[in-house]
């Protein structure tokens, strides 16, 4: 404001001098000196005239919408500034799990949601943890670099959708963190059978349920299923396990029919068997890593393919496996392979070529029959055992602590395990679905009283 007043005074002075004929129109040196003085003053003062921060719109209010398990949408009103046009104001959103998120420095210490952008008033936030409270804020910046903060907004993501595969009770789904379940069955929703052995949900929320009478696929949240059988190319209708890769390829572990693969959403399948190098046609589980290497748990060893399933190499006890009967297979983000056998948990750090076996006697595993495995980003191992509860290791499998009925599990026979992005543990047992929010120290058990199809949960998936 002061700079503008000075400029006006200079303009009036120039007009006065010209009007009084004090300036000589023919004297270019004098005229240029005075005009240069005016423009120099304008340049110098314009660079320092904007020292006031912009004002956030609607008193800095931020609203949230489209809230789901892993994200939401933030919206705010466009701000104003004394100098910078509204369309040139820039915005940058941040989030944090810390409530002290008000000042510019506090906001800048949070996690950014994209870069500075001009003239925006909404942004989508993704990659958040399930059922977690977050604090959001937005910085507004003018062309001079002055910044202001909006008012922080507190919001929590929703509980994860829980999918529980039950023995003879169909597929049970909870949208409220396990408080209640609705069950999808053969009669009501078209499941191949109510004996559901495994369940998987892909990024598009398509549900895949492995039953004893085929692979059932739903694209409408489980309201209706299309069942795929040997008529569609499945090796066998009895489906033990399944996996869907990021490109949509479906891998189905079948009993006595080998590994069936579909690249067209389940319309047709090709089956891989011992003729392609599988250790056995009795396939219990399958996992595909980020490099598209296929790991297959068979009753004759761990079979590995790096060429899309055209050929497999088979690993057995001669490679260090605890037993050739493999119940489950898992590969973590660093490439460590975990094979759950009926003789312990076998771990490979060289791509599945050799294994070190962990068992009850040496490492404290709850039971040597490992039915399912899960690992989190910090390397914690969760092993569902057939009679010894849920075994947890934080030291790479050197030792385990065991969670049992004494911790609230419905039964010590644990069939399935899943850990969501916020660290909540879901353990499917023959006595219900155990849910723990404190690392497994205490479980709340969900049963048919809560809407589960039956209390025998064979597999669990959370999204």
C-alpha positions in Angstrom: 0.0 0.0 0.0 2.9 2.4 0.9 4.5 1.7 -2.5 1.3 2.6 -4.3 1.2 6.0 -2.5 4.8 6.7 -3.4 4.2 6.0 -7.1 1.2 8.3 -7.1 3.2 11.1 -5.6 5.9 10.7 -8.2 3.3 10.8 -11.0 1.7 13.9 -9.6 5.2 15.5 -9.3 6.0 14.7 -13.0 2.7 16.2 -14.1 3.4 19.3 -12.0 6.9 19.8 -13.4 5.7 19.4 -17.0 2.8 21.8 -16.4 5.1 24.4 -15.1 7.5 24.0 -18.0 10.2 23.2 -15.5 11.0 20.1 -17.6 12.5 20.9 -20.9 10.9 18.7 -23.5 14.0 19.0 -25.7 16.3 17.9 -22.9 16.3 14.2 -23.2 18.9 13.6 -20.5 16.8 15.3 -17.8 13.6 13.6 -18.9 15.1 10.2 -19.1 16.6 10.6 -15.6 13.3 11.5 -14.0 11.3 8.8 -15.9 14.0 6.2 -15.0 13.8 7.2 -11.4 10.0 6.6 -11.5 10.3 3.1 -13.1 13.2 2.1 -10.8 11.1 3.1 -7.8 8.2 1.1 -9.2 10.3 -2.0 -9.7 11.9 -1.8 -6.3 8.7 -1.1 -4.5 6.6 -3.7 -6.4 9.0 -6.5 -5.2 8.4 -5.7 -1.6 4.8 -4.4 -1.6 3.1 -7.8 -1.1 3.9 -9.0 2.4 0.4 -10.0 3.4 -0.6 -13.7 3.4 -3.6 -14.8 1.4 -6.9 -15.4 3.1 -8.3 -19.0 3.0 -11.8 -19.3 1.6 -14.9 -19.8 3.8 -12.9 -19.1 7.0 -10.5 -22.0 6.2 -13.1 -24.8 6.3 -12.1 -28.1 4.8 -14.8 -30.8 4.2 -14.4 -34.5 3.5 -16.5 -36.9 1.4 -16.3 -40.3 -0.4 -14.8 -41.7 2.8 -13.7 -45.4 2.5 -11.2 -47.8 3.9 -8.1 -46.3 2.3 -8.9 -42.8 1.4 -11.3 -39.9 0.9 -11.9 -36.6 -0.9 -10.9 -33.2 0.5 -12.7 -30.0 -0.6 -12.2 -26.3 0.4 -13.2 -22.9 -0.9 -10.8 -20.8 -3.0 -9.0 -18.1 -1.1 -8.3 -14.4 -1.9 -5.3 -12.1 -1.8 -4.7 -8.4 -2.0 -2.3 -8.7 -4.9 -2.4 -12.1 -6.5 -5.4 -13.0 -8.6 -7.6 -15.8 -7.2 -6.8 -18.0 -10.3 -3.1 -17.7 -9.6 -3.2 -18.7 -5.9 -1.6 -22.1 -5.2 -2.7 -24.9 -2.9 -1.0 -27.9 -1.4 -2.7 -30.5 0.9 -1.2 -32.5 3.7 -2.2 -35.2 6.2 -0.8 -36.5 9.5 -1.8 -38.8 12.3 -0.7 -36.2 14.8 -3.3 -33.7 16.1 -0.8 -30.8 16.3 -1.4 -29.8 12.7 -2.3 -26.1 12.7 0.8 -23.9 12.0 2.6 -23.8 8.7 5.6 -25.6 10.1 3.4 -28.3 11.6 1.5 -28.8 8.3 4.8 -28.9 6.3 6.0 -31.7 8.6 3.1 -33.9 7.5 2.8 -36.1 4.4 2.1 -34.2 1.2 -0.8 -35.0 -1.1 0.6 -34.0 -4.5 2.6 -30.9 -5.3 1.6 -27.2 -5.3 -1.3 -26.6 -7.8 -2.9 -23.5 -9.0 -6.6 -22.7 -8.6 -7.8 -26.1 -7.2 -10.3 -26.7 -4.4 -10.5 -30.5 -4.2 -8.2 -33.5 -4.1 -8.4 -37.2 -3.6 -6.4 -38.9 -0.9 -5.4 -42.5 -1.3 -3.2 -45.1 0.4 -4.4 -44.4 3.9 -4.8 -47.1 6.6 -8.0 -48.8 7.4 -10.0 -47.5 10.4 -7.5 -44.8 11.2 -7.9 -41.2 12.4 -6.1 -38.6 10.2 -5.7 -34.8 10.3 -5.8 -32.9 7.1 -4.8 -29.3 6.2 -4.2 -27.2 3.2 -1.6 -24.5 2.6 -2.4 -21.5 0.3 0.4 -19.5 -1.3 0.4 -16.2 -3.3 2.8 -15.2 -6.1 5.1 -13.5 -3.6 5.4 -16.7 -1.6 3.3 -15.7 1.4 1.5 -18.6 2.9 -1.5 -19.3 5.2 -3.1 -22.5 6.5 -6.7 -23.6 6.4 -8.3 -25.1 9.5 -7.3 -28.7 10.1 -9.9 -31.3 9.5 -10.1 -34.5 11.5 -11.5 -37.6 9.8 -11.2 -41.4 10.1 -11.2 -44.0 7.4 -13.8 -46.6 7.5 -13.3 -50.2 8.9 -12.2 -52.7 6.3 -14.7 -54.9 4.5 -14.1 -58.4 5.9 -14.7 -61.4 3.7 -14.9 -64.7 5.7 -14.9 -68.1 3.8 -16.8 -70.5 6.0 -17.3 -74.3 6.0 -20.8 -75.0 4.8 -22.0 -71.5 5.7 -21.2 -69.6 2.5 -19.2 -66.4 2.2 -19.8 -63.9 5.1 -19.2 -60.2 4.5 -18.9 -57.4 7.1 -18.9 -53.7 6.2 -18.6 -52.5 9.8 -15.4 -54.0 11.0 -16.9 -57.3 12.1 -19.8 -56.0 14.2 -22.2 -57.7 11.9 -22.1 -60.0 8.8 -24.3 -60.8 5.9 -23.9 -64.2 4.3 -23.9 -65.1 0.6 -24.9 -68.6 -0.2 -25.6 -71.0 -3.0 -29.3 -70.7 -2.8 -29.6 -67.0 -2.5 -26.6 -65.6 -4.4 -25.4 -68.3 -6.8 -22.2 -69.4 -5.0 -21.0 -72.7 -6.4 -21.3 -74.2 -3.0 -21.6 -73.2 0.7 -18.3 -74.9 1.5 -16.0 -72.0 0.7 -12.3 -72.7 1.1 -10.7 -69.5 0.0 -11.6 -65.9 -0.9 -9.8 -63.1 -2.7 -10.9 -59.5 -3.6 -9.0 -57.6 -6.3 -8.5 -53.8 -6.7 -11.7 -53.4 -8.6 -13.6 -55.1 -5.7 -14.4 -58.2 -7.7 -14.9 -61.1 -5.3 -13.4 -64.6 -6.0 -14.7 -67.4 -3.8 -13.1 -70.9 -4.1 -15.7 -73.5 -3.3 -15.8 -77.3 -3.6 -17.9 -76.9 -6.7 -16.1 -74.3 -8.6 -14.7 -70.8 -8.6 -17.5 -68.2 -8.0 -17.0 -64.6 -9.2 -19.0 -61.6 -8.2 -18.8 -58.0 -9.6 -21.6 -56.6 -7.5 -20.4 -56.9 -4.0 -21.5 -60.5 -3.6 -25.1 -60.1 -4.5 -24.8 -62.5 -7.4 -22.0 -64.9 -8.5 -21.1 -66.6 -11.7 -19.6 -70.0 -11.1 -16.7 -71.4 -13.1 -16.2 -75.1 -13.4 -14.5 -77.8 -15.4 -16.8 -76.8 -18.2 -14.9 -73.5 -18.4 -11.5 -75.3 -18.3 -10.9 -75.6 -14.5 -8.7 -78.6 -13.8 -11.1 -79.7 -11.0 -14.2 -78.1 -9.4 -12.7 -78.5 -5.9 -10.8 -75.2 -5.4 -8.4 -75.0 -2.5 -6.8 -71.6 -3.1 -6.6 -68.7 -5.5 -4.7 -65.6 -6.4 -5.4 -62.7 -8.8 -2.4 -60.7 -10.1 -2.4 -57.0 -10.8 -3.0 -57.5 -14.5 -6.2 -59.5 -13.7 -4.8 -63.0 -14.3 -6.6 -65.6 -12.2 -4.7 -68.5 -10.6 -6.7 -71.3 -9.2 -5.3 -74.1 -7.0 -7.4 -77.2 -7.6 -7.6 -80.7 -6.0 -6.2 -83.3 -8.4 -6.6 -80.9 -11.3 -3.4 -78.9 -11.1 -3.1 -75.1 -11.4 -5.7 -73.4 -13.6 -5.0 -70.0 -15.1 -7.3 -67.6 -16.8 -6.3 -64.4 -18.6 -9.8 -63.4 -19.6 -11.6 -62.8 -16.3 -12.6 -66.4 -15.8 -14.3 -67.0 -19.1 -11.8 -69.8 -19.9 -8.9 -71.6 -18.1 -5.8 -73.5 -19.1 -4.5 -76.0 -16.5 -0.9 -76.8 -15.6 -0.1 -80.3 -14.2 2.7 -82.6 -13.4 3.3 -82.8 -17.2 4.4 -79.1 -16.9 6.7 -79.9 -13.9 4.3 -79.4 -10.9 5.2 -81.5 -7.9 1.7 -82.9 -7.7 -1.7 -82.2 -9.3 -3.1 -81.8 -5.7 -2.5 -78.0 -5.5 -3.3 -76.4 -2.1 -2.3 -72.8 -2.7 -0.7 -70.3 -5.1 1.1 -67.0 -4.9 2.5 -64.7 -7.7 5.1 -62.1 -6.9 5.7 -58.7 -8.4 8.0 -60.2 -11.1 5.1 -62.6 -12.1 7.0 -65.6 -10.8 4.4 -68.2 -9.8 4.9 -70.2 -6.6 2.6 -73.2 -6.2 2.0 -75.2 -3.0 1.5 -78.8 -3.9 1.3 -82.1 -2.0 4.7 -82.9 -3.7 6.7 -79.8 -3.0 6.9 -76.1 -4.0 6.7 -75.7 -7.7 8.1 -72.5 -9.2 7.6 -71.0 -12.7 9.1 -67.9 -14.2 7.6 -68.3 -17.7 3.9 -67.8 -17.0 3.3 -71.4 -16.0 4.7 -73.1 -19.1 7.3 -75.0 -17.1 7.9 -75.5 -13.4 10.8 -76.5 -11.2 9.9 -78.4 -8.0 11.5 -78.0 -4.6 11.3 -80.7 -1.9 12.8 -81.7 1.4 16.1 -82.1 -0.5 16.1 -78.3 -0.7 15.4 -77.9 3.0 11.6 -78.0 3.1 10.1 -79.3 6.3 7.9 -81.7 4.4 6.9 -82.2 0.7 3.2 -81.6 1.6 2.8 -77.9 1.3 -0.4 -76.4 2.7 0.2 -72.7 1.8 2.7 -70.4 0.1 3.5 -66.7 0.6 6.2 -64.3 -0.8 6.9 -61.0 1.0 7.8 -57.6 -0.7 11.5 -58.3 -0.4 11.2 -61.7 -2.1 11.5 -64.0 0.9 9.5 -67.2 0.2 7.5 -68.8 3.1 6.2 -72.3 2.6 3.7 -73.7 5.2 4.2 -77.4 5.3 2.9 -80.2 7.6 6.4 -80.3 9.0 7.0 -76.6 9.9 7.4 -73.2 8.3 10.1 -73.3 5.7 11.7 -70.0 4.7 13.8 -69.2 1.6 15.9 -66.1 1.0 17.2 -67.1 -2.4 14.0 -67.2 -4.4 12.8 -70.6 -3.2 16.0 -72.6 -4.1 16.9 -73.5 -0.5 15.0 -73.4 2.7 15.6 -73.1 6.5 12.8 -74.9 8.4 11.2 -73.5 11.6 9.3 -75.8 13.8 7.7 -76.2 17.2 10.6 -77.9 19.0 13.4 -75.6 17.8 11.6 -72.2 17.3 8.5 -72.3 19.3 6.0 -72.6 16.4 2.6 -73.3 17.8 2.2 -76.4 15.7 4.2 -77.9 12.8 1.2 -77.8 10.5 1.1 -74.4 9.0 -2.1 -73.6 7.2 -1.7 -70.0 6.2 1.0 -67.3 6.3 1.0 -63.5 6.3 3.8 -61.0 6.6 3.6 -57.2 7.1 5.9 -54.4 5.8 8.1 -54.6 8.8 8.8 -58.3 8.3 6.6 -59.7 11.1 5.5 -63.3 10.3 2.0 -64.5 11.1 1.6 -68.3 10.8 -1.8 -69.9 11.2 -1.2 -73.4 12.7 -3.4 -76.5 12.9 -3.8 -76.7 16.6 -1.2 -74.4 18.1 -3.0 -71.1 17.6 -1.6 -68.1 15.7 2.3 -68.0 15.8 3.9 -64.5 15.5 7.6 -63.9 14.9 9.4 -60.5 14.8 12.9 -61.9 14.3 12.6 -63.7 10.9 11.3 -66.9 12.4 14.0 -67.6 14.9 11.4 -67.5 17.6 7.6 -67.3 17.9 5.0 -66.2 20.4 1.8 -68.1 20.2 -1.7 -66.6 20.5 -4.4 -69.1 21.5 -7.8 -69.4 23.1 -6.1 -67.9 26.2 -5.9 -64.7 24.2 -9.5 -64.8 23.0 -9.2 -66.9 19.9 -12.3 -69.1 19.2 -10.2 -72.2 18.7 -6.5 -73.1 18.5 -7.0 -74.5 15.0 -6.3 -71.4 12.8 -7.1 -71.8 9.1 -6.7 -68.2 7.8 -4.9 -65.1 8.7 -4.9 -61.5 7.4 -3.4 -58.3 8.8 -4.8 -55.0 7.4 -2.9 -51.8 6.8 -3.6 -50.4 10.3 -2.3 -53.6 12.0 -5.6 -55.2 12.9 -5.2 -59.0 12.9 -8.0 -61.3 11.6 -7.6 -65.0 12.4 -10.1 -67.5 11.0 -10.5 -70.4 13.3 -12.7 -73.4 13.6 -14.5 -71.6 16.4 -15.0 -68.2 14.8 -13.2 -65.1 13.4 -10.8 -63.6 16.0 -10.1 -59.9 15.6 -7.2 -58.2 17.5 -6.4 -54.5 17.6 -3.4 -54.8 19.9 -0.9 -57.0 18.0 -2.5 -60.3 19.0 -2.5 -59.9 22.8 -6.3 -59.9 22.9 -8.9 -61.1 20.4 -12.6 -60.5 20.1 -14.2 -63.5 18.6 -17.0 -63.2 16.0 -19.4 -66.1 15.5 -22.7 -67.0 13.9 -24.3 -64.9 16.6 -22.7 -61.9 14.7 -24.0 -63.2 11.4 -21.2 -65.6 10.3 -22.5 -68.4 8.1 -20.9 -70.9 10.5 -18.2 -70.7 13.1 -15.7 -72.6 11.1 -13.8 -69.9 9.1 -11.4 -71.4 6.5 -10.0 -68.2 5.0 -10.3 -64.4 5.5 -9.6 -61.4 3.4 -9.9 -57.7 4.2 -10.2 -54.8 1.9 
